[in-house]
Amino acid sequence: MKLSTSLKAFRFIILLLITNLSKAQDINSNVELSMRGHILQSTVNNKTYQLYISLPAGYNSADTTRYPVLYVLDANYSYPLISSLHNLLDSGQEIEKIIIVAIGDKDQSNTTWITSRMADCTPSNDPNVDAEIANGLNIPVSQVKTGGAKDFLATIRTDIIPFIDRCYKTTNDRGISGHSVGGLFAGYCLLNATDLFKRYGINSPSFLWNNQEILSSEETFITENSEINAKIFISFGSLEPEIMLPSINSFISALKEYDCKGLSLTTQIFENETHISVVAASTSRTLKVLYGVKRQ
């Protein structure tokens, strides 16, 4: 029996993650994260999330200045990297003054991270992938359930964003960024939440999910929307698994052919970078493309 396209690719990615992480300690065991952390329970999917906040230099709760917000997925590994890059680029005045909110899990074990992100970031359930993840992690398949993107987006909309808006001085200029299945979710948000986000970092996206179903959603989106206000950055490494590339390139091609007022698209292929090694480069470039300050 032939494996589906999505299962073959996700088998590669899942085994890559599991093999690497099984040799490591839990993701943040040796990393001291920002003290500006919040724990929030979703009223939608009942999951508990950990939010980490990176503020721009000069942020003062007493003044009237408000800031755009970039929401970043997979905080359990992405926050230490993006907060450092944020501080560096901000100090060099290379990006706008922004607030970064990284969304992760309260439980930072590797098993929880993998099962949680695969649930939150995938638009539909694939029982074959559920079984593959459970087998790779040596856990019961009942503990794995893909296809929770709708509920995760609703959590961001109804719980996380209102909480951040209450606690920090924000504007309604919001962005979202993710890598791998996080990139898939960022693309899902582009097609389903243009009222919520204006900037999108879609990096190494797993657009082959469930037989590239996002391409059909993109076609519907293009048909129904003649004008959107969106700045989009899509990137991947030249050494990504070849099976991932056709769906990414198809998604990009459709956007390029899409005659839409207000849409700004930038793409980047990072030479000699793999699905894992590309993360640092794509994170830095996401900040520069979406929030870069033009030099005189």
VOGU-3710 file (C-alpha; in Angstrom, 3 decimals, decimal comma):
1> mklstslkaf> 0,000/0,000/0,000  1,453/3,375/-1,084  2,004/6,115/1,448  0,247/9,396/0,702  2,410/12,335/-0,342  1,784/14,113/2,938  2,564/11,031/5,022  5,847/10,370/3,211  7,013/13,922/3,790  5,812/14,106/7,361
11> rfiilllitn> 7,384/10,740/8,111  10,706/12,309/7,100  10,145/15,473/9,150  8,710/13,687/12,171  11,520/11,146/12,295  14,073/13,930/11,864  12,621/15,786/14,840  12,193/12,712/16,988  15,705/11,418/16,249  17,312/14,747/17,101
21> lskaqdinsn> 15,198/15,498/20,149  15,463/12,024/21,641  19,189/12,703/22,077  18,608/16,085/23,683  17,202/17,400/26,907  13,817/19,081/26,824  13,895/22,135/24,603  14,350/24,897/27,141  16,023/23,027/29,983  19,244/25,012/29,518
31> velsmrghil> 17,715/28,285/28,328  16,531/31,004/30,688  13,585/32,615/28,963  12,313/36,149/29,472  10,754/36,969/32,801  7,954/38,601/30,825  6,030/35,357/30,545  2,314/34,697/30,846  0,313/31,495/31,193  -3,074/31,503/29,505
41> qstvnnktyq> -5,725/28,817/29,172  -7,727/28,712/25,958  -11,489/28,991/26,222  -11,700/27,249/22,835  -9,564/24,093/22,992  -8,896/24,129/26,764  -5,123/23,938/26,226  -2,681/25,927/28,369  -0,249/28,183/26,517  2,913/29,949/27,626
51> lyislpagyn> 3,438/33,405/26,109  6,849/35,084/26,022  7,169/38,784/25,289  10,035/40,696/23,686  9,596/44,459/23,963  11,371/47,098/21,877  14,053/49,300/23,419  12,487/52,368/24,981  9,150/50,726/25,699  7,536/52,664/28,533
61> sadttrypvl> 4,163/51,731/29,957  3,688/55,354/31,060  3,802/56,985/27,619  1,234/56,923/24,813  3,265/55,139/22,124  1,709/51,979/20,739  3,399/49,220/18,747  2,682/46,609/16,068  2,777/43,011/17,320  4,340/39,973/15,687
71> yvldanysyp> 2,992/36,643/16,931  5,509/33,822/16,573  4,781/30,107/16,852  6,777/27,356/18,588  8,053/29,575/21,393  9,680/26,569/23,037  12,497/26,835/20,501  11,830/30,035/18,558  11,737/32,576/21,380  15,425/32,544/22,421
81> lisslhnlld> 16,425/33,040/18,769  13,902/35,660/17,737  14,209/37,682/20,947  17,981/37,904/20,442  17,550/38,944/16,804  14,856/41,411/17,823  17,168/43,075/20,322  20,053/43,162/17,835  18,095/44,560/14,877  16,208/46,973/17,118
91> sgqeiekiii> 19,430/48,323/18,633  20,802/48,833/15,130  17,599/50,632/14,094  17,162/48,174/11,228  13,557/47,296/12,040  10,484/49,103/13,271  9,731/49,262/16,974  7,580/46,184/17,530  6,402/43,830/20,255  7,038/40,122/19,716
101> vaigdkdqsn> 4,761/37,540/21,337  5,962/33,940/21,109  3,302/31,287/21,686  4,342/27,983/23,250  3,197/25,307/25,635  3,274/25,412/29,400  4,597/21,851/29,359  7,934/22,172/27,551  8,728/18,481/27,143  9,683/17,428/23,630
111> ttwitsrmad> 6,820/14,957/23,352  4,246/17,572/24,305  5,797/20,118/21,953  5,579/17,795/18,937  2,042/16,546/19,613  0,770/20,016/20,498  2,185/21,814/17,450  0,993/19,061/15,115  -2,482/19,474/16,570  -2,585/23,274/16,523
121> ctpsndpnvd> -0,951/23,963/13,176  -2,656/21,477/10,852  -5,947/22,422/9,138  -7,395/18,912/8,977  -7,021/15,548/10,630  -4,856/12,859/9,030  -5,158/9,584/10,990  -2,123/8,131/9,200  0,086/10,959/10,427  -1,433/10,615/13,915
131> aeianglnip> -0,333/6,987/13,947  3,109/7,853/12,599  3,695/10,457/15,320  2,464/8,113/18,062  4,691/5,320/16,802  7,731/7,617/16,584  7,195/8,961/20,089  6,177/5,580/21,521  2,916/6,931/22,921  -0,711/5,801/22,488
141> vsqvktggak> -2,287/7,080/19,273  -5,133/8,443/21,394  -2,691/11,141/22,568  -2,237/12,482/19,027  -4,895/14,396/17,113  -4,006/16,555/14,127  -6,388/19,060/12,573  -6,806/21,717/15,277  -5,858/24,831/13,291  -9,386/26,241/13,359
151> dflatirtdi> -9,516/26,073/17,167  -5,972/27,407/17,521  -6,786/30,398/15,316  -9,931/30,975/17,382  -7,784/30,818/20,534  -5,445/33,472/19,152  -8,411/35,625/18,135  -10,557/35,355/21,262  -8,021/34,725/24,035  -4,421/35,562/23,188
161> ipfidrcykt> -4,770/38,810/21,229  -7,264/40,407/23,664  -4,981/39,439/26,558  -1,915/40,987/24,917  -3,890/44,104/23,990  -4,917/44,525/27,627  -1,401/44,042/28,998  0,685/45,918/26,442  0,456/49,038/24,309  -0,453/47,568/20,948
171> tndrgisghs> -1,934/48,624/17,624  -4,120/46,529/15,336  -1,131/46,041/12,995  -0,455/42,372/13,689  1,756/39,761/12,053  2,180/36,020/12,409  5,198/33,867/11,637  6,035/30,188/11,748  8,309/27,475/10,385  7,422/24,024/8,984
181> vgglfagycl> 3,916/23,169/10,251  4,067/26,637/11,821  4,571/27,947/8,287  1,564/25,906/7,224  -0,464/27,586/9,974  0,763/31,057/8,960  -0,400/30,293/5,418  -3,712/29,057/6,814  -4,079/32,392/8,628  -3,434/34,273/5,375
191> lnatdlfkry> -6,374/32,465/3,803  -8,654/32,644/6,830  -7,764/35,683/8,955  -6,806/38,687/6,825  -8,933/40,776/9,176  -6,649/39,757/12,027  -3,138/39,871/10,523  -1,439/42,185/8,045  2,035/40,595/7,909  2,925/36,945/7,357
201> ginspsflwn> 6,204/35,060/7,783  5,633/31,736/6,034  8,873/29,772/6,361  9,559/26,230/5,068  5,790/25,678/5,084  4,434/22,136/5,097  1,938/22,935/2,354  1,770/19,305/1,251  -0,409/18,588/4,279  -3,283/16,236/3,460
211> nqeilsseet> -2,534/16,091/-0,261  -1,838/19,825/-0,613  -5,323/20,830/0,454  -4,155/24,386/1,155  -3,740/24,944/-2,594  -7,475/24,443/-3,087  -8,149/26,831/-0,212  -5,807/29,349/-1,829  -7,694/29,107/-5,118  -10,973/29,838/-3,336
221> fitenseina> -9,362/32,724/-1,453  -8,044/34,280/-4,663  -11,442/33,966/-6,318  -13,240/35,646/-3,438  -10,797/38,471/-2,591  -9,851/41,235/-4,992  -8,202/43,447/-2,373  -6,319/42,680/0,854  -3,784/44,566/2,929  -1,024/42,010/3,442
231> kifisfgsle> 2,770/41,903/3,430  3,912/38,314/2,878  7,342/36,703/3,171  7,740/33,082/2,028  11,070/31,281/2,336  12,664/27,859/2,322  16,096/26,256/2,142  17,567/24,854/-1,039  18,243/21,556/0,766  14,685/21,036/2,029
241> peimlpsins> 13,163/17,595/1,295  12,329/17,703/-2,424  8,844/16,392/-1,750  7,987/19,673/0,027  8,932/22,030/-2,798  6,166/21,585/-5,431  3,402/22,677/-3,061  5,411/25,683/-1,839  6,224/26,773/-5,386  2,610/26,317/-6,473
251> fisalkeydc> 1,417/28,463/-3,577  3,946/31,177/-4,487  3,090/31,059/-8,189  -0,614/31,498/-7,494  0,083/34,565/-5,327  2,361/36,054/-7,987  -0,347/35,662/-10,623  -2,965/37,056/-8,244  -3,780/40,618/-9,281  -4,699/41,838/-5,836
261> kglslttqif> -4,588/45,414/-4,640  -2,647/45,838/-1,389  -0,679/42,589/-1,509  3,128/42,688/-1,183  4,972/39,390/-1,710  8,667/38,665/-1,088  10,206/35,211/-1,500  13,630/33,827/-0,632  15,471/30,548/-1,186  18,347/30,158/1,273
271> enethisvva> 21,190/28,327/-0,435  22,751/25,287/1,276  20,246/25,352/4,138  18,189/22,357/5,265  14,732/22,249/6,815  16,370/22,657/10,232  19,410/24,848/9,561  17,348/27,425/7,672  15,516/28,537/10,815  18,078/31,145/11,902
281> astsrtlkvl> 18,331/32,708/8,443  14,583/32,742/7,823  13,849/34,225/11,253  16,222/37,143/10,691  14,948/37,752/7,167  11,321/37,602/8,313  11,961/40,503/10,675  13,822/42,466/8,005  11,237/41,934/5,259  8,130/42,447/7,350
291> ygvkrq> 9,437/45,254/9,579  12,630/46,534/7,957  13,437/50,248/8,066  14,457/51,722/4,728  17,888/53,305/4,733  18,331/56,768/3,243
//
